[in-house]
Amino acid sequence: MTSRSCPDWPALMELAPDLQFKHYSIPEAQLPAEALMHLPQLRLDEIEICCDLEHNVFNPDHTDPAVVEALRQTHWYDLREWSTTGPGRGLQALDG
């Protein structure tokens, strides 16, 4: 599997210090079927997602808008949701 750290990792560490964002192709990320069924028109091997696979959190700023919308209909978290109203809220206060 080919993956690489997100170039915005310093800023992402401030928002979500417990997450590790990397860029993956859609097949590498093994997204849930309920998301993939909303993406039949896209060439999935040509699209990247910026995410933390372990915590199912994606960075919408580095992810194709169609993938972002498809993931919002699943158990995956948008980074902004994770850090404000989701499981990651308040972690900065605890860490800082």
Secondary structure, 3 states (H helix, E strand, C coil): CCCEECCCHHHHHHHCCCCCCEEEEHHHHCCCHHHHCCCCCCCHHHCEEEEECCCCEECHHHCCHHHHHHHCCCCCEEHHHHHHCCCCCCHHHHHC
